[in-house]
Amino acid sequence: MGLFGKKEKTAGDDAPVKVLGSGCAKCNQLEASVKAALEQLGMDPAIDHVTDFAQIAAYGVMSTPALVVDGKVVSFGKVLKTEEVVTLLKKAGNL
C-alpha cells in the first residue's frame, strides 16, 4: 500500500475510470451515473469498482463514493448526476 499520496500500481490500474466505495447504494448510484455518462459520450472504457479500503485510502480518499479519472480523484463524498460526470470526463479529455 502506498502512503502519503504515493499509490502503488495494482491490478486494474489500467482502467481509466474508477469508482471507489464499499459497494453501498450510493457507490452503485455513482457507478450507474458514470456508465450513463460514458454511453452519452459514446465511450466504452472499462470501469473498475474498487471496494478494498486499503486501495481507496491509497488515493487519499476518506469519504466515498469517489470518482477517479486517469489516476486522479475528481470527486469524492457525493453521488454525481450523469451531467456532472459528463462535465468531469470532458475536462479529463483524454479518455
mmCIF file as gemmi writes it, N, C-alpha and C atoms, coordinates in Angstrom:
data_model
loop_
_atom_site.group_PDB
_atom_site.id
_atom_site.type_symbol
_atom_site.label_atom_id
_atom_site.label_alt_id
_atom_site.label_comp_id
_atom_site.label_asym_id
_atom_site.label_entity_id
_atom_site.label_seq_id
_atom_site.pdbx_PDB_ins_code
_atom_site.Cartn_x
_atom_site.Cartn_y
_atom_site.Cartn_z
_atom_site.occupancy
_atom_site.B_iso_or_equiv
_atom_site.pdbx_formal_charge
_atom_site.auth_seq_id
_atom_site.auth_asym_id
_atom_site.pdbx_PDB_model_num
ATOM 1 N N . MET Axp A 1 ? 0.852 -1.184 0 1 0 ? 1 A 1
ATOM 2 C CA . MET Axp A 1 ? 0 0 0 1 0 ? 1 A 1
ATOM 3 C C . MET Axp A 1 ? 0.887 1.232 0 1 0 ? 1 A 1
ATOM 4 N N . GLY Axp A 2 ? 0.563 2.174 -0.878 1 0 ? 2 A 1
ATOM 5 C CA . GLY Axp A 2 ? 1.305 3.424 -0.901 1 0 ? 2 A 1
ATOM 6 C C . GLY Axp A 2 ? 0.813 4.352 0.197 1 0 ? 2 A 1
ATOM 7 N N . LEU Axp A 3 ? 1.718 5.118 0.734 1 0 ? 3 A 1
ATOM 8 C CA . LEU Axp A 3 ? 1.35 6.06 1.789 1 0 ? 3 A 1
ATOM 9 C C . LEU Axp A 3 ? 1.601 7.482 1.327 1 0 ? 3 A 1
ATOM 10 N N . PHE Axp A 4 ? 0.871 8.42 1.901 1 0 ? 4 A 1
ATOM 11 C CA . PHE Axp A 4 ? 1.071 9.843 1.662 1 0 ? 4 A 1
ATOM 12 C C . PHE Axp A 4 ? 1.01 10.195 0.183 1 0 ? 4 A 1
ATOM 13 N N . GLY Axp A 5 ? -0.023 9.697 -0.483 1 0 ? 5 A 1
ATOM 14 C CA . GLY Axp A 5 ? -0.246 10.053 -1.878 1 0 ? 5 A 1
ATOM 15 C C . GLY Axp A 5 ? 0.592 9.276 -2.867 1 0 ? 5 A 1
ATOM 16 N N . LYS Axp A 6 ? 1.432 8.364 -2.433 1 0 ? 6 A 1
ATOM 17 C CA . LYS Axp A 6 ? 2.244 7.568 -3.347 1 0 ? 6 A 1
ATOM 18 C C . LYS Axp A 6 ? 1.565 6.227 -3.509 1 0 ? 6 A 1
ATOM 19 N N . LYS Axp A 7 ? 0.78 6.115 -4.567 1 0 ? 7 A 1
ATOM 20 C CA . LYS Axp A 7 ? -0.016 4.931 -4.788 1 0 ? 7 A 1
ATOM 21 C C . LYS Axp A 7 ? 0.785 3.91 -5.587 1 0 ? 7 A 1
ATOM 22 N N . GLU Axp A 8 ? 0.801 2.693 -5.088 1 0 ? 8 A 1
ATOM 23 C CA . GLU Axp A 8 ? 1.452 1.623 -5.814 1 0 ? 8 A 1
ATOM 24 C C . GLU Axp A 8 ? 0.523 1.116 -6.899 1 0 ? 8 A 1
ATOM 25 N N . LYS Axp A 9 ? 1.094 0.65 -7.99 1 0 ? 9 A 1
ATOM 26 C CA . LYS Axp A 9 ? 0.304 0.122 -9.091 1 0 ? 9 A 1
ATOM 27 C C . LYS Axp A 9 ? -0.236 -1.252 -8.704 1 0 ? 9 A 1
ATOM 28 N N . THR Axp A 10 ? -1.515 -1.473 -8.935 1 0 ? 10 A 1
ATOM 29 C CA . THR Axp A 10 ? -2.146 -2.743 -8.613 1 0 ? 10 A 1
ATOM 30 C C . THR Axp A 10 ? -2.949 -3.21 -9.803 1 0 ? 10 A 1
ATOM 31 N N . ALA Axp A 11 ? -3.479 -4.405 -9.726 1 0 ? 11 A 1
ATOM 32 C CA . ALA Axp A 11 ? -4.333 -4.929 -10.792 1 0 ? 11 A 1
ATOM 33 C C . ALA Axp A 11 ? -5.526 -4.003 -10.983 1 0 ? 11 A 1
ATOM 34 N N . GLY Axp A 12 ? -5.876 -3.733 -12.216 1 0 ? 12 A 1
ATOM 35 C CA . GLY Axp A 12 ? -6.995 -2.846 -12.507 1 0 ? 12 A 1
ATOM 36 C C . GLY Axp A 12 ? -6.578 -1.401 -12.697 1 0 ? 12 A 1
ATOM 37 N N . ASP Axp A 13 ? -5.271 -1.107 -12.552 1 0 ? 13 A 1
ATOM 38 C CA . ASP Axp A 13 ? -4.815 0.264 -12.712 1 0 ? 13 A 1
ATOM 39 C C . ASP Axp A 13 ? -4.913 0.751 -14.156 1 0 ? 13 A 1
ATOM 40 N N . ASP Axp A 14 ? -5.116 -0.158 -15.091 1 0 ? 14 A 1
ATOM 41 C CA . ASP Axp A 14 ? -5.222 0.252 -16.483 1 0 ? 14 A 1
ATOM 42 C C . ASP Axp A 14 ? -6.598 0.823 -16.821 1 0 ? 14 A 1
ATOM 43 N N . ALA Axp A 15 ? -7.58 0.67 -15.949 1 0 ? 15 A 1
ATOM 44 C CA . ALA Axp A 15 ? -8.908 1.227 -16.187 1 0 ? 15 A 1
ATOM 45 C C . ALA Axp A 15 ? -8.853 2.738 -16.001 1 0 ? 15 A 1
ATOM 46 N N . PRO Axp A 16 ? -9.243 3.504 -17.031 1 0 ? 16 A 1
ATOM 47 C CA . PRO Axp A 16 ? -9.158 4.969 -16.912 1 0 ? 16 A 1
ATOM 48 C C . PRO Axp A 16 ? -10.2 5.575 -15.977 1 0 ? 16 A 1
ATOM 49 N N . VAL Axp A 17 ? -11.286 4.86 -15.709 1 0 ? 17 A 1
ATOM 50 C CA . VAL Axp A 17 ? -12.346 5.371 -14.841 1 0 ? 17 A 1
ATOM 51 C C . VAL Axp A 17 ? -12.571 4.37 -13.711 1 0 ? 17 A 1
ATOM 52 N N . LYS Axp A 18 ? -12.538 4.896 -12.476 1 0 ? 18 A 1
ATOM 53 C CA . LYS Axp A 18 ? -12.75 4.037 -11.313 1 0 ? 18 A 1
ATOM 54 C C . LYS Axp A 18 ? -13.758 4.681 -10.372 1 0 ? 18 A 1
ATOM 55 N N . VAL Axp A 19 ? -14.577 3.838 -9.778 1 0 ? 19 A 1
ATOM 56 C CA . VAL Axp A 19 ? -15.469 4.254 -8.705 1 0 ? 19 A 1
ATOM 57 C C . VAL Axp A 19 ? -14.905 3.632 -7.438 1 0 ? 19 A 1
ATOM 58 N N . LEU Axp A 20 ? -14.667 4.465 -6.444 1 0 ? 20 A 1
ATOM 59 C CA . LEU Axp A 20 ? -14.143 3.977 -5.173 1 0 ? 20 A 1
ATOM 60 C C . LEU Axp A 20 ? -15.268 3.959 -4.155 1 0 ? 20 A 1
ATOM 61 N N . GLY Axp A 21 ? -15.481 2.817 -3.519 1 0 ? 21 A 1
ATOM 62 C CA . GLY Axp A 21 ? -16.513 2.731 -2.493 1 0 ? 21 A 1
ATOM 63 C C . GLY Axp A 21 ? -16.774 1.304 -2.087 1 0 ? 21 A 1
ATOM 64 N N . SER Axp A 22 ? -17.446 1.149 -0.992 1 0 ? 22 A 1
ATOM 65 C CA . SER Axp A 22 ? -17.66 -0.158 -0.383 1 0 ? 22 A 1
ATOM 66 C C . SER Axp A 22 ? -18.647 -1.045 -1.133 1 0 ? 22 A 1
ATOM 67 N N . GLY Axp A 23 ? -19.373 -0.481 -2.062 1 0 ? 23 A 1
ATOM 68 C CA . GLY Axp A 23 ? -20.418 -1.235 -2.749 1 0 ? 23 A 1
ATOM 69 C C . GLY Axp A 23 ? -21.799 -0.893 -2.215 1 0 ? 23 A 1
ATOM 70 N N . CYS Axp A 24 ? -21.875 0.195 -1.456 1 0 ? 24 A 1
ATOM 71 C CA . CYS Axp A 24 ? -23.152 0.636 -0.887 1 0 ? 24 A 1
ATOM 72 C C . CYS Axp A 24 ? -24.047 1.209 -1.991 1 0 ? 24 A 1
ATOM 73 N N . ALA Axp A 25 ? -25.253 1.564 -1.635 1 0 ? 25 A 1
ATOM 74 C CA . ALA Axp A 25 ? -26.212 2.087 -2.607 1 0 ? 25 A 1
ATOM 75 C C . ALA Axp A 25 ? -25.688 3.353 -3.295 1 0 ? 25 A 1
ATOM 76 N N . LYS Axp A 26 ? -25.059 4.258 -2.542 1 0 ? 26 A 1
ATOM 77 C CA . LYS Axp A 26 ? -24.54 5.492 -3.135 1 0 ? 26 A 1
ATOM 78 C C . LYS Axp A 26 ? -23.414 5.203 -4.115 1 0 ? 26 A 1
ATOM 79 N N . CYS Axp A 27 ? -22.56 4.259 -3.776 1 0 ? 27 A 1
ATOM 80 C CA . CYS Axp A 27 ? -21.469 3.89 -4.679 1 0 ? 27 A 1
ATOM 81 C C . CYS Axp A 27 ? -22.034 3.303 -5.974 1 0 ? 27 A 1
ATOM 82 N N . ASN Axp A 28 ? -23.055 2.483 -5.847 1 0 ? 28 A 1
ATOM 83 C CA . ASN Axp A 28 ? -23.682 1.888 -7.021 1 0 ? 28 A 1
ATOM 84 C C . ASN Axp A 28 ? -24.402 2.943 -7.858 1 0 ? 28 A 1
ATOM 85 N N . GLN Axp A 29 ? -24.985 3.958 -7.211 1 0 ? 29 A 1
ATOM 86 C CA . GLN Axp A 29 ? -25.622 5.054 -7.949 1 0 ? 29 A 1
ATOM 87 C C . GLN Axp A 29 ? -24.584 5.83 -8.745 1 0 ? 29 A 1
ATOM 88 N N . LEU Axp A 30 ? -23.424 6.077 -8.146 1 0 ? 30 A 1
ATOM 89 C CA . LEU Axp A 30 ? -22.365 6.781 -8.854 1 0 ? 30 A 1
ATOM 90 C C . LEU Axp A 30 ? -21.897 5.956 -10.048 1 0 ? 30 A 1
ATOM 91 N N . GLU Axp A 31 ? -21.74 4.657 -9.864 1 0 ? 31 A 1
ATOM 92 C CA . GLU Axp A 31 ? -21.316 3.798 -10.971 1 0 ? 31 A 1
ATOM 93 C C . GLU Axp A 31 ? -22.336 3.846 -12.113 1 0 ? 31 A 1
ATOM 94 N N . ALA Axp A 32 ? -23.614 3.847 -11.781 1 0 ? 32 A 1
ATOM 95 C CA . ALA Axp A 32 ? -24.658 3.93 -12.807 1 0 ? 32 A 1
ATOM 96 C C . ALA Axp A 32 ? -24.584 5.266 -13.544 1 0 ? 32 A 1
ATOM 97 N N . SER Axp A 33 ? -24.33 6.352 -12.822 1 0 ? 33 A 1
ATOM 98 C CA . SER Axp A 33 ? -24.196 7.67 -13.449 1 0 ? 33 A 1
ATOM 99 C C . SER Axp A 33 ? -22.995 7.709 -14.383 1 0 ? 33 A 1
ATOM 100 N N . VAL Axp A 34 ? -21.902 7.085 -13.966 1 0 ? 34 A 1
ATOM 101 C CA . VAL Axp A 34 ? -20.692 7.046 -14.795 1 0 ? 34 A 1
ATOM 102 C C . VAL Axp A 34 ? -20.963 6.263 -16.076 1 0 ? 34 A 1
ATOM 103 N N . LYS Axp A 35 ? -21.609 5.111 -15.945 1 0 ? 35 A 1
ATOM 104 C CA . LYS Axp A 35 ? -21.927 4.307 -17.133 1 0 ? 35 A 1
ATOM 105 C C . LYS Axp A 35 ? -22.825 5.085 -18.089 1 0 ? 35 A 1
ATOM 106 N N . ALA Axp A 36 ? -23.824 5.774 -17.552 1 0 ? 36 A 1
ATOM 107 C CA . ALA Axp A 36 ? -24.729 6.565 -18.391 1 0 ? 36 A 1
ATOM 108 C C . ALA Axp A 36 ? -23.976 7.698 -19.081 1 0 ? 36 A 1
ATOM 109 N N . ALA Axp A 37 ? -23.066 8.336 -18.369 1 0 ? 37 A 1
ATOM 110 C CA . ALA Axp A 37 ? -22.278 9.433 -18.942 1 0 ? 37 A 1
ATOM 111 C C . ALA Axp A 37 ? -21.379 8.922 -20.061 1 0 ? 37 A 1
ATOM 112 N N . LEU Axp A 38 ? -20.753 7.772 -19.855 1 0 ? 38 A 1
ATOM 113 C CA . LEU Axp A 38 ? -19.885 7.2 -20.877 1 0 ? 38 A 1
ATOM 114 C C . LEU Axp A 38 ? -20.677 6.835 -22.128 1 0 ? 38 A 1
ATOM 115 N N . GLU Axp A 39 ? -21.872 6.276 -21.931 1 0 ? 39 A 1
ATOM 116 C CA . GLU Axp A 39 ? -22.733 5.953 -23.069 1 0 ? 39 A 1
ATOM 117 C C . GLU Axp A 39 ? -23.144 7.22 -23.808 1 0 ? 39 A 1
ATOM 118 N N . GLN Axp A 40 ? -23.477 8.253 -23.059 1 0 ? 40 A 1
ATOM 119 C CA . GLN Axp A 40 ? -23.894 9.527 -23.648 1 0 ? 40 A 1
ATOM 120 C C . GLN Axp A 40 ? -22.767 10.128 -24.497 1 0 ? 40 A 1
ATOM 121 N N . LEU Axp A 41 ? -21.524 9.935 -24.061 1 0 ? 41 A 1
ATOM 122 C CA . LEU Axp A 41 ? -20.369 10.47 -24.784 1 0 ? 41 A 1
ATOM 123 C C . LEU Axp A 41 ? -19.866 9.519 -25.867 1 0 ? 41 A 1
ATOM 124 N N . GLY Axp A 42 ? -20.514 8.361 -25.995 1 0 ? 42 A 1
ATOM 125 C CA . GLY Axp A 42 ? -20.102 7.393 -26.999 1 0 ? 42 A 1
ATOM 126 C C . GLY Axp A 42 ? -18.805 6.69 -26.646 1 0 ? 42 A 1
ATOM 127 N N . MET Axp A 43 ? -18.494 6.621 -25.37 1 0 ? 43 A 1
ATOM 128 C CA . MET Axp A 43 ? -17.262 5.976 -24.901 1 0 ? 43 A 1
ATOM 129 C C . MET Axp A 43 ? -17.594 4.641 -24.25 1 0 ? 43 A 1
ATOM 130 N N . ASP Axp A 44 ? -16.621 3.767 -24.229 1 0 ? 44 A 1
ATOM 131 C CA . ASP Axp A 44 ? -16.815 2.489 -23.558 1 0 ? 44 A 1
ATOM 132 C C . ASP Axp A 44 ? -15.543 2.026 -22.856 1 0 ? 44 A 1
ATOM 133 N N . PRO Axp A 45 ? -14.92 2.898 -22.065 1 0 ? 45 A 1
ATOM 134 C CA . PRO Axp A 45 ? -13.744 2.425 -21.334 1 0 ? 45 A 1
ATOM 135 C C . PRO Axp A 45 ? -14.171 1.551 -20.164 1 0 ? 45 A 1
ATOM 136 N N . ALA Axp A 46 ? -13.245 0.759 -19.7 1 0 ? 46 A 1
ATOM 137 C CA . ALA Axp A 46 ? -13.531 -0.109 -18.562 1 0 ? 46 A 1
ATOM 138 C C . ALA Axp A 46 ? -13.755 0.726 -17.31 1 0 ? 46 A 1
ATOM 139 N N . ILE Axp A 47 ? -14.702 0.297 -16.503 1 0 ? 47 A 1
ATOM 140 C CA . ILE Axp A 47 ? -14.938 0.932 -15.206 1 0 ? 47 A 1
ATOM 141 C C . ILE Axp A 47 ? -14.533 -0.077 -14.146 1 0 ? 47 A 1
ATOM 142 N N . ASP Axp A 48 ? -13.676 0.344 -13.26 1 0 ? 48 A 1
ATOM 143 C CA . ASP Axp A 48 ? -13.233 -0.509 -12.169 1 0 ? 48 A 1
ATOM 144 C C . ASP Axp A 48 ? -13.893 -0.007 -10.886 1 0 ? 48 A 1
ATOM 145 N N . HIS Axp A 49 ? -14.61 -0.881 -10.195 1 0 ? 49 A 1
ATOM 146 C CA . HIS Axp A 49 ? -15.221 -0.504 -8.925 1 0 ? 49 A 1
ATOM 147 C C . HIS Axp A 49 ? -14.328 -1.051 -7.816 1 0 ? 49 A 1
ATOM 148 N N . VAL Axp A 50 ? -13.584 -0.161 -7.177 1 0 ? 50 A 1
ATOM 149 C CA . VAL Axp A 50 ? -12.624 -0.539 -6.137 1 0 ? 50 A 1
ATOM 150 C C . VAL Axp A 50 ? -13.331 -0.538 -4.787 1 0 ? 50 A 1
ATOM 151 N N . THR Axp A 51 ? -13.341 -1.702 -4.128 1 0 ? 51 A 1
ATOM 152 C CA . THR Axp A 51 ? -14.016 -1.811 -2.84 1 0 ? 51 A 1
ATOM 153 C C . THR Axp A 51 ? -13.033 -2.044 -1.69 1 0 ? 51 A 1
ATOM 154 N N . ASP Axp A 52 ? -11.778 -2.298 -2.003 1 0 ? 52 A 1
ATOM 155 C CA . ASP Axp A 52 ? -10.772 -2.547 -0.978 1 0 ? 52 A 1
ATOM 156 C C . ASP Axp A 52 ? -10.377 -1.232 -0.303 1 0 ? 52 A 1
ATOM 157 N N . PHE Axp A 53 ? -10.583 -1.157 1.01 1 0 ? 53 A 1
ATOM 158 C CA . PHE Axp A 53 ? -10.35 0.103 1.72 1 0 ? 53 A 1
ATOM 159 C C . PHE Axp A 53 ? -8.888 0.529 1.69 1 0 ? 53 A 1
ATOM 160 N N . ALA Axp A 54 ? -7.966 -0.41 1.631 1 0 ? 54 A 1
ATOM 161 C CA . ALA Axp A 54 ? -6.544 -0.055 1.548 1 0 ? 54 A 1
ATOM 162 C C . ALA Axp A 54 ? -6.26 0.655 0.218 1 0 ? 54 A 1
ATOM 163 N N . GLN Axp A 55 ? -6.846 0.145 -0.867 1 0 ? 55 A 1
ATOM 164 C CA . GLN Axp A 55 ? -6.664 0.784 -2.175 1 0 ? 55 A 1
ATOM 165 C C . GLN Axp A 55 ? -7.341 2.152 -2.214 1 0 ? 55 A 1
ATOM 166 N N . ILE Axp A 56 ? -8.507 2.256 -1.605 1 0 ? 56 A 1
ATOM 167 C CA . ILE Axp A 56 ? -9.226 3.537 -1.564 1 0 ? 56 A 1
ATOM 168 C C . ILE Axp A 56 ? -8.402 4.553 -0.784 1 0 ? 56 A 1
ATOM 169 N N . ALA Axp A 57 ? -7.871 4.146 0.361 1 0 ? 57 A 1
ATOM 170 C CA . ALA Axp A 57 ? -7.053 5.047 1.173 1 0 ? 57 A 1
ATOM 171 C C . ALA Axp A 57 ? -5.782 5.463 0.441 1 0 ? 57 A 1
ATOM 172 N N . ALA Axp A 58 ? -5.267 4.593 -0.427 1 0 ? 58 A 1
ATOM 173 C CA . ALA Axp A 58 ? -4.057 4.918 -1.187 1 0 ? 58 A 1
ATOM 174 C C . ALA Axp A 58 ? -4.286 6.116 -2.11 1 0 ? 58 A 1
ATOM 175 N N . TYR Axp A 59 ? -5.528 6.358 -2.473 1 0 ? 59 A 1
ATOM 176 C CA . TYR Axp A 59 ? -5.867 7.54 -3.28 1 0 ? 59 A 1
ATOM 177 C C . TYR Axp A 59 ? -6.035 8.779 -2.408 1 0 ? 59 A 1
ATOM 178 N N . GLY Axp A 60 ? -5.979 8.62 -1.089 1 0 ? 60 A 1
ATOM 179 C CA . GLY Axp A 60 ? -6.169 9.745 -0.183 1 0 ? 60 A 1
ATOM 180 C C . GLY Axp A 60 ? -7.632 10.055 0.066 1 0 ? 60 A 1
ATOM 181 N N . VAL Axp A 61 ? -8.503 9.139 -0.294 1 0 ? 61 A 1
ATOM 182 C CA . VAL Axp A 61 ? -9.946 9.338 -0.157 1 0 ? 61 A 1
ATOM 183 C C . VAL Axp A 61 ? -10.407 8.814 1.194 1 0 ? 61 A 1
ATOM 184 N N . MET Axp A 62 ? -11.082 9.679 1.949 1 0 ? 62 A 1
ATOM 185 C CA . MET Axp A 62 ? -11.617 9.271 3.242 1 0 ? 62 A 1
ATOM 186 C C . MET Axp A 62 ? -13.142 9.296 3.252 1 0 ? 62 A 1
ATOM 187 N N . SER Axp A 63 ? -13.733 9.773 2.177 1 0 ? 63 A 1
ATOM 188 C CA . SER Axp A 63 ? -15.183 9.86 2.078 1 0 ? 63 A 1
ATOM 189 C C . SER Axp A 63 ? -15.611 9.319 0.719 1 0 ? 63 A 1
ATOM 190 N N . THR Axp A 64 ? -16.395 8.258 0.742 1 0 ? 64 A 1
ATOM 191 C CA . THR Axp A 64 ? -16.848 7.65 -0.509 1 0 ? 64 A 1
ATOM 192 C C . THR Axp A 64 ? -18.319 7.945 -0.74 1 0 ? 64 A 1
ATOM 193 N N . PRO Axp A 65 ? -18.818 7.806 -1.938 1 0 ? 65 A 1
ATOM 194 C CA . PRO Axp A 65 ? -18.139 7.306 -3.125 1 0 ? 65 A 1
ATOM 195 C C . PRO Axp A 65 ? -17.202 8.355 -3.721 1 0 ? 65 A 1
ATOM 196 N N . ALA Axp A 66 ? -16.239 7.86 -4.483 1 0 ? 66 A 1
ATOM 197 C CA . ALA Axp A 66 ? -15.301 8.752 -5.147 1 0 ? 66 A 1
ATOM 198 C C . ALA Axp A 66 ? -15.153 8.322 -6.599 1 0 ? 66 A 1
ATOM 199 N N . LEU Axp A 67 ? -14.784 9.273 -7.436 1 0 ? 67 A 1
ATOM 200 C CA . LEU Axp A 67 ? -14.575 9.015 -8.856 1 0 ? 67 A 1
ATOM 201 C C . LEU Axp A 67 ? -13.141 9.361 -9.208 1 0 ? 67 A 1
ATOM 202 N N . VAL Axp A 68 ? -12.467 8.419 -9.861 1 0 ? 68 A 1
ATOM 203 C CA . VAL Axp A 68 ? -11.089 8.603 -10.298 1 0 ? 68 A 1
ATOM 204 C C . VAL Axp A 68 ? -11.073 8.524 -11.821 1 0 ? 68 A 1
ATOM 205 N N . VAL Axp A 69 ? -10.475 9.535 -12.455 1 0 ? 69 A 1
ATOM 206 C CA . VAL Axp A 69 ? -10.327 9.545 -13.906 1 0 ? 69 A 1
ATOM 207 C C . VAL Axp A 69 ? -8.846 9.701 -14.219 1 0 ? 69 A 1
ATOM 208 N N . ASP Axp A 70 ? -8.318 8.748 -14.965 1 0 ? 70 A 1
ATOM 209 C CA . ASP Axp A 70 ? -6.897 8.737 -15.335 1 0 ? 70 A 1
ATOM 210 C C . ASP Axp A 70 ? -5.984 8.876 -14.127 1 0 ? 70 A 1
ATOM 211 N N . GLY Axp A 71 ? -6.322 8.187 -13.045 1 0 ? 71 A 1
ATOM 212 C CA . GLY Axp A 71 ? -5.478 8.16 -11.863 1 0 ? 71 A 1
ATOM 213 C C . GLY Axp A 71 ? -5.625 9.337 -10.921 1 0 ? 71 A 1
ATOM 214 N N . LYS Axp A 72 ? -6.515 10.29 -11.241 1 0 ? 72 A 1
ATOM 215 C CA . LYS Axp A 72 ? -6.709 11.463 -10.397 1 0 ? 72 A 1
ATOM 216 C C . LYS Axp A 72 ? -8.112 11.456 -9.806 1 0 ? 72 A 1
ATOM 217 N N . VAL Axp A 73 ? -8.207 11.712 -8.521 1 0 ? 73 A 1
ATOM 218 C CA . VAL Axp A 73 ? -9.513 11.801 -7.864 1 0 ? 73 A 1
ATOM 219 C C . VAL Axp A 73 ? -10.162 13.107 -8.305 1 0 ? 73 A 1
ATOM 220 N N . VAL Axp A 74 ? -11.327 13.001 -8.95 1 0 ? 74 A 1
ATOM 221 C CA . VAL Axp A 74 ? -12.016 14.197 -9.441 1 0 ? 74 A 1
ATOM 222 C C . VAL Axp A 74 ? -13.261 14.522 -8.62 1 0 ? 74 A 1
ATOM 223 N N . SER Axp A 75 ? -13.702 13.581 -7.786 1 0 ? 75 A 1
ATOM 224 C CA . SER Axp A 75 ? -14.867 13.824 -6.933 1 0 ? 75 A 1
ATOM 225 C C . SER Axp A 75 ? -14.866 12.805 -5.809 1 0 ? 75 A 1
ATOM 226 N N . PHE Axp A 76 ? -15.321 13.238 -4.621 1 0 ? 76 A 1
ATOM 227 C CA . PHE Axp A 76 ? -15.46 12.294 -3.517 1 0 ? 76 A 1
ATOM 228 C C . PHE Axp A 76 ? -16.528 12.786 -2.567 1 0 ? 76 A 1
ATOM 229 N N . GLY Axp A 77 ? -17.143 11.832 -1.872 1 0 ? 77 A 1
ATOM 230 C CA . GLY Axp A 77 ? -18.108 12.161 -0.831 1 0 ? 77 A 1
ATOM 231 C C . GLY Axp A 77 ? -19.51 12.492 -1.299 1 0 ? 77 A 1
ATOM 232 N N . LYS Axp A 78 ? -19.777 12.33 -2.597 1 0 ? 78 A 1
ATOM 233 C CA . LYS Axp A 78 ? -21.138 12.606 -3.062 1 0 ? 78 A 1
ATOM 234 C C . LYS Axp A 78 ? -21.446 11.803 -4.316 1 0 ? 78 A 1
ATOM 235 N N . VAL Axp A 79 ? -22.732 11.626 -4.558 1 0 ? 79 A 1
ATOM 236 C CA . VAL Axp A 79 ? -23.191 10.955 -5.763 1 0 ? 79 A 1
ATOM 237 C C . VAL Axp A 79 ? -23.381 12.013 -6.835 1 0 ? 79 A 1
ATOM 238 N N . LEU Axp A 80 ? -22.656 11.866 -7.92 1 0 ? 80 A 1
ATOM 239 C CA . LEU Axp A 80 ? -22.759 12.813 -9.024 1 0 ? 80 A 1
ATOM 240 C C . LEU Axp A 80 ? -23.907 12.427 -9.953 1 0 ? 80 A 1
ATOM 241 N N . LYS Axp A 81 ? -24.531 13.427 -10.533 1 0 ? 81 A 1
ATOM 242 C CA . LYS Axp A 81 ? -25.535 13.185 -11.563 1 0 ? 81 A 1
ATOM 243 C C . LYS Axp A 81 ? -24.806 12.922 -12.875 1 0 ? 81 A 1
ATOM 244 N N . THR Axp A 82 ? -25.504 12.31 -13.811 1 0 ? 82 A 1
ATOM 245 C CA . THR Axp A 82 ? -24.898 11.975 -15.1 1 0 ? 82 A 1
ATOM 246 C C . THR Axp A 82 ? -24.289 13.201 -15.766 1 0 ? 82 A 1
ATOM 247 N N . GLU Axp A 83 ? -24.975 14.339 -15.727 1 0 ? 83 A 1
ATOM 248 C CA . GLU Axp A 83 ? -24.474 15.556 -16.374 1 0 ? 83 A 1
ATOM 249 C C . GLU Axp A 83 ? -23.166 16.026 -15.739 1 0 ? 83 A 1
ATOM 250 N N . GLU Axp A 84 ? -23.051 15.865 -14.413 1 0 ? 84 A 1
ATOM 251 C CA . GLU Axp A 84 ? -21.826 16.256 -13.714 1 0 ? 84 A 1
ATOM 252 C C . GLU Axp A 84 ? -20.662 15.353 -14.121 1 0 ? 84 A 1
ATOM 253 N N . VAL Axp A 85 ? -20.945 14.066 -14.288 1 0 ? 85 A 1
ATOM 254 C CA . VAL Axp A 85 ? -19.908 13.13 -14.709 1 0 ? 85 A 1
ATOM 255 C C . VAL Axp A 85 ? -19.456 13.462 -16.129 1 0 ? 85 A 1
ATOM 256 N N . VAL Axp A 86 ? -20.403 13.781 -17.004 1 0 ? 86 A 1
ATOM 257 C CA . VAL Axp A 86 ? -20.067 14.149 -18.384 1 0 ? 86 A 1
ATOM 258 C C . VAL Axp A 86 ? -19.1 15.33 -18.376 1 0 ? 86 A 1
ATOM 259 N N . THR Axp A 87 ? -19.388 16.343 -17.567 1 0 ? 87 A 1
ATOM 260 C CA . THR Axp A 87 ? -18.516 17.511 -17.47 1 0 ? 87 A 1
ATOM 261 C C . THR Axp A 87 ? -17.12 17.128 -17.011 1 0 ? 87 A 1
ATOM 262 N N . LEU Axp A 88 ? -17.021 16.293 -15.991 1 0 ? 88 A 1
ATOM 263 C CA . LEU Axp A 88 ? -15.71 15.867 -15.475 1 0 ? 88 A 1
ATOM 264 C C . LEU Axp A 88 ? -14.939 15.047 -16.512 1 0 ? 88 A 1
ATOM 265 N N . LEU Axp A 89 ? -15.645 14.183 -17.235 1 0 ? 89 A 1
ATOM 266 C CA . LEU Axp A 89 ? -14.986 13.373 -18.255 1 0 ? 89 A 1
ATOM 267 C C . LEU Axp A 89 ? -14.486 14.244 -19.412 1 0 ? 89 A 1
ATOM 268 N N . LYS Axp A 90 ? -15.264 15.256 -19.765 1 0 ? 90 A 1
ATOM 269 C CA . LYS Axp A 90 ? -14.832 16.167 -20.829 1 0 ? 90 A 1
ATOM 270 C C . LYS Axp A 90 ? -13.604 16.952 -20.398 1 0 ? 90 A 1
ATOM 271 N N . LYS Axp A 91 ? -13.546 17.357 -19.113 1 0 ? 91 A 1
ATOM 272 C CA . LYS Axp A 91 ? -12.377 18.072 -18.598 1 0 ? 91 A 1
ATOM 273 C C . LYS Axp A 91 ? -11.136 17.194 -18.675 1 0 ? 91 A 1
ATOM 274 N N . ALA Axp A 92 ? -11.308 15.894 -18.364 1 0 ? 92 A 1
ATOM 275 C CA . ALA Axp A 92 ? -10.168 14.964 -18.421 1 0 ? 92 A 1
ATOM 276 C C . ALA Axp A 92 ? -9.681 14.858 -19.857 1 0 ? 92 A 1
ATOM 277 N N . GLY Axp A 93 ? -10.637 14.813 -20.79 1 0 ? 93 A 1
ATOM 278 C CA . GLY Axp A 93 ? -10.346 14.925 -22.209 1 0 ? 93 A 1
ATOM 279 C C . GLY Axp A 93 ? -9.575 13.825 -22.898 1 0 ? 93 A 1
ATOM 280 N N . ASN Axp A 94 ? -8.83 13.003 -22.214 1 0 ? 94 A 1
ATOM 281 C CA . ASN Axp A 94 ? -8.012 12.03 -22.92 1 0 ? 94 A 1
ATOM 282 C C . ASN Axp A 94 ? -8.462 10.592 -22.708 1 0 ? 94 A 1
ATOM 283 N N . LEU Axp A 95 ? -9.744 10.392 -22.54 1 0 ? 95 A 1
ATOM 284 C CA . LEU Axp A 95 ? -10.267 9.023 -22.445 1 0 ? 95 A 1
ATOM 285 C C . LEU Axp A 95 ? -10.465 8.467 -23.824 1 0 ? 95 A 1
